[in-house]
């Protein structure tokens, strides 16, 4: 048989094959969808493994701290061992500013690089030194973001690589007697090379409830928002509290 005739026969046979039955075609479509769903699932799983075992689950986890009960979304807890719940001496959280939301796939890069992330530890107040006492170890400084005074520590006190950011707010009621100033905002911040090496070089202590205090660390660029940092972080923590 000549080559041209053989080709014609083969093409004729291919062209004569019936189309795929509808049932078989539907099966192929379903299989493709299952493969796609599996890729999405295992893709998310891979992200969690690569992303230091974060969790995107918002399931509430019951935590007990110093006799206080908290109900915390799982994706807000940075320590994977604490995501099982239980009683702890300290609770470690991370929140994306400004929404103060927990880990999500959409913002996984921020959580992996600690960009726009506020790190919050809830711990016993008894173990903390009131930050206002650091004022005694500082000298007058320059005015920084949003009216903050950046006070350098006196040399030789052990804080040469840090600066104390101090802000004063007045009482919210303009009719209050003598219009007294409230407790100052005080945050310790690393500076120079140390500040550049850390994603959250500033630390602030905020009384929470009972003997508990919120110790939160944040990027230095958020200093300009110091007037709302305490308020927003305090409200977020209060929303987790289940006492009463």
C-alpha positions as CSV (number, residue, x, y, z in Angstrom):
1,X,0.0,0.0,0.0
2,X,1.3,3.4,-0.9
3,X,2.2,5.9,1.8
4,X,-0.5,8.3,0.7
5,X,-3.1,5.6,0.8
6,X,-2.0,4.4,4.3
7,X,-2.3,8.0,5.6
8,X,-5.7,8.3,4.1
9,X,-6.9,5.1,5.8
10,X,-5.5,6.2,9.2
11,X,-7.1,9.6,9.0
12,X,-10.4,8.1,7.9
13,X,-10.3,5.8,11.0
14,X,-9.6,8.6,13.4
15,X,-12.3,10.7,11.8
16,X,-14.8,7.9,12.1
17,X,-14.4,7.4,15.9
18,X,-17.4,8.4,17.8
19,X,-17.4,11.4,20.3
20,X,-16.8,10.7,24.0
21,X,-20.0,9.4,25.7
22,X,-21.6,12.1,27.9
23,X,-21.1,10.0,31.0
24,X,-17.4,9.6,30.3
25,X,-17.0,13.3,29.5
26,X,-18.8,14.2,32.8
27,X,-16.4,11.9,34.7
28,X,-13.4,13.6,33.2
29,X,-14.7,17.0,34.2
30,X,-15.4,15.8,37.7
31,X,-11.9,14.3,37.9
32,X,-10.3,17.6,36.7
33,X,-12.3,19.5,39.4
34,X,-11.1,17.1,42.1
35,X,-7.5,17.5,40.9
36,X,-7.9,21.3,41.0
37,X,-9.4,21.2,44.5
38,X,-6.6,19.0,45.7
39,X,-4.0,21.4,44.3
40,X,-5.7,24.2,46.2
41,X,-5.9,22.3,49.4
42,X,-2.3,21.0,49.3
43,X,-1.2,24.4,48.1
44,X,-2.6,26.0,51.3
45,X,-1.1,23.2,53.3
46,X,2.3,23.9,51.7
47,X,1.9,27.6,52.6
48,X,1.3,26.7,56.2
49,X,4.4,24.5,56.4
50,X,6.6,27.0,54.6
51,X,5.1,29.9,56.7
52,X,6.4,28.4,59.9
53,X,3.2,26.5,60.6
54,X,0.8,29.4,60.9
55,X,-2.9,28.6,61.1
56,X,-5.6,30.4,59.1
57,X,-8.4,28.9,61.3
58,X,-10.5,31.4,63.2
59,X,-11.9,28.7,65.5
60,X,-12.0,30.0,69.1
61,X,-9.4,28.6,71.5
62,X,-10.0,28.7,75.2
63,X,-7.0,30.0,77.2
64,X,-6.6,30.4,80.9
65,X,-4.1,33.0,82.3
66,X,-3.7,33.8,86.0
67,X,-7.3,32.9,86.7
68,X,-8.7,34.9,83.7
69,X,-10.4,33.2,80.8
70,X,-9.9,34.3,77.2
71,X,-11.4,33.0,73.9
72,X,-8.9,33.6,71.2
73,X,-9.2,33.0,67.4
74,X,-6.7,30.3,66.5
75,X,-5.0,32.4,63.8
76,X,-4.3,35.1,66.4
77,X,-2.0,32.8,68.4
78,X,1.6,32.9,67.3
79,X,2.8,30.0,69.4
80,X,1.6,26.8,67.7
81,X,1.8,24.9,71.0
82,X,-0.8,27.3,72.6
83,X,-3.3,26.7,69.8
84,X,-4.5,23.6,71.6
85,X,-5.8,25.7,74.4
86,X,-5.3,25.3,78.2
87,X,-3.6,27.1,81.0
88,X,-0.5,29.1,80.4
89,X,1.8,31.6,82.3
90,X,2.0,33.7,79.1
91,X,0.1,34.0,75.9
92,X,1.8,35.0,72.6
93,X,-0.3,36.7,69.9
94,X,0.4,38.4,66.6
95,X,-1.9,41.0,64.9
96,X,-1.7,42.7,61.5
97,X,-2.0,46.5,61.8
98,X,-4.3,48.3,61.6
99,X,-7.1,45.8,61.5
100,X,-5.4,43.7,64.3
101,X,-6.5,40.6,62.4
102,X,-4.8,37.2,62.7
103,X,-2.9,35.1,60.1
104,X,-4.5,34.7,56.6
105,X,-3.2,33.4,53.3
106,X,-3.8,36.8,51.7
107,X,-1.4,38.5,54.1
108,X,1.0,35.5,54.7
109,X,4.0,37.6,53.5
110,X,3.4,40.2,56.2
111,X,3.3,37.5,58.9
112,X,6.4,35.7,57.5
113,X,8.4,39.0,57.4
114,X,6.7,40.6,60.4
115,X,5.8,43.6,58.2
116,X,2.8,45.6,59.7
117,X,2.7,43.0,62.5
118,X,2.2,43.9,66.2
119,X,3.5,41.1,68.6
120,X,1.5,41.0,71.9
121,X,2.4,39.0,75.0
122,X,-0.1,38.7,77.7
123,X,1.7,38.0,81.0
124,X,1.8,38.7,84.7
125,X,2.2,42.3,85.6
126,X,4.2,41.4,88.7
127,X,7.1,40.4,86.4
128,X,7.2,43.8,84.7
129,X,9.0,47.0,85.5
130,X,6.8,50.0,85.1
131,X,8.1,51.7,82.0
132,X,7.6,55.2,83.5
133,X,10.6,54.4,85.8
134,X,12.8,54.4,82.8
135,X,12.3,58.2,82.7
136,X,14.7,58.4,85.6
137,X,17.4,56.9,83.4
138,X,17.0,59.2,80.5
139,X,18.0,62.7,79.4
140,X,16.0,65.4,77.5
141,X,15.8,64.6,73.8
142,X,14.4,65.8,70.5
143,X,10.8,65.9,69.3
144,X,9.9,63.0,67.1
145,X,6.8,61.6,65.3
146,X,3.4,63.2,66.3
147,X,4.9,65.1,69.2
148,X,6.7,62.3,70.9
149,X,9.9,63.2,72.8
150,X,12.7,60.8,72.0
151,X,14.8,60.7,75.1
152,X,18.2,59.0,75.0
153,X,19.3,56.9,78.0
154,X,22.1,58.2,80.1
155,X,25.4,56.5,79.0
156,X,26.5,53.6,81.1
157,X,23.0,52.5,82.3
158,X,22.9,49.5,80.0
159,X,20.6,51.0,77.4
160,X,23.0,52.7,75.1
161,X,21.4,51.3,72.0
162,X,17.9,52.4,73.0
163,X,15.8,55.5,73.1
164,X,12.7,56.2,75.2
165,X,9.7,57.5,73.3
166,X,7.5,59.6,75.6
167,X,4.2,61.1,74.7
168,X,1.8,63.1,76.9
169,X,-2.0,63.2,76.4
170,X,-4.5,65.4,78.1
171,X,-7.7,64.3,79.6
172,X,-10.4,63.8,77.0
173,X,-12.9,66.0,78.9
174,X,-12.0,69.7,78.3
175,X,-14.3,70.6,81.2
176,X,-12.5,68.4,83.7
177,X,-11.0,70.2,86.7
178,X,-7.5,71.5,85.9
179,X,-7.5,69.5,82.7
180,X,-5.0,67.1,84.0
181,X,-2.6,65.1,81.8
182,X,-3.0,61.3,81.8
183,X,-0.2,58.8,82.3
184,X,2.4,59.2,79.6
185,X,2.8,56.9,76.7
186,X,6.3,55.3,77.2
187,X,7.9,52.9,74.7
188,X,11.5,51.6,74.6
189,X,12.9,51.5,71.0
190,X,16.2,50.2,69.7
191,X,18.0,52.7,67.4
192,X,20.8,52.8,64.9
193,X,21.9,49.4,63.6
194,X,19.8,47.4,66.1
195,X,16.6,49.1,64.9
196,X,17.4,48.3,61.3
197,X,17.9,44.6,62.2
198,X,14.6,44.2,63.9
199,X,11.1,44.2,62.5
200,X,9.5,45.3,65.7
201,X,12.1,47.4,67.6
202,X,9.7,49.2,69.9
203,X,8.1,47.8,73.1
204,X,5.3,49.2,75.2
205,X,3.7,47.8,78.4
206,X,-0.1,48.3,78.8
207,X,-2.0,47.3,81.9
208,X,-4.8,44.8,81.0
209,X,-6.9,43.1,83.7
210,X,-6.1,42.0,87.2
211,X,-2.4,41.1,87.4
212,X,-2.1,40.9,83.6
213,X,-0.3,43.3,81.3
214,X,-0.1,43.5,77.5
215,X,3.5,43.8,76.4
216,X,3.4,44.7,72.7
217,X,6.2,45.2,70.2
218,X,5.7,47.1,67.0
219,X,7.6,48.6,64.0
220,X,9.1,52.0,64.7
221,X,7.1,53.6,61.9
222,X,3.9,53.1,64.0
223,X,5.3,55.6,66.6
224,X,3.4,58.3,64.7
225,X,0.2,56.5,65.7
226,X,1.0,56.3,69.3
227,X,-2.2,58.1,70.4
228,X,-4.3,55.2,69.0
229,X,-2.0,52.2,69.6
230,X,-3.0,51.7,73.2
231,X,-6.7,52.2,72.5
232,X,-6.9,49.8,69.6
233,X,-4.7,47.1,71.1
234,X,-6.5,47.4,74.5
235,X,-9.9,47.1,72.8
236,X,-8.8,44.0,70.8
237,X,-7.5,42.3,74.0
238,X,-10.7,43.2,75.9
239,X,-12.7,41.6,73.2
240,X,-11.0,38.3,73.9
241,X,-11.7,38.4,77.6
242,X,-14.4,36.1,78.9
243,X,-14.5,37.0,82.6
244,X,-17.9,37.6,84.0
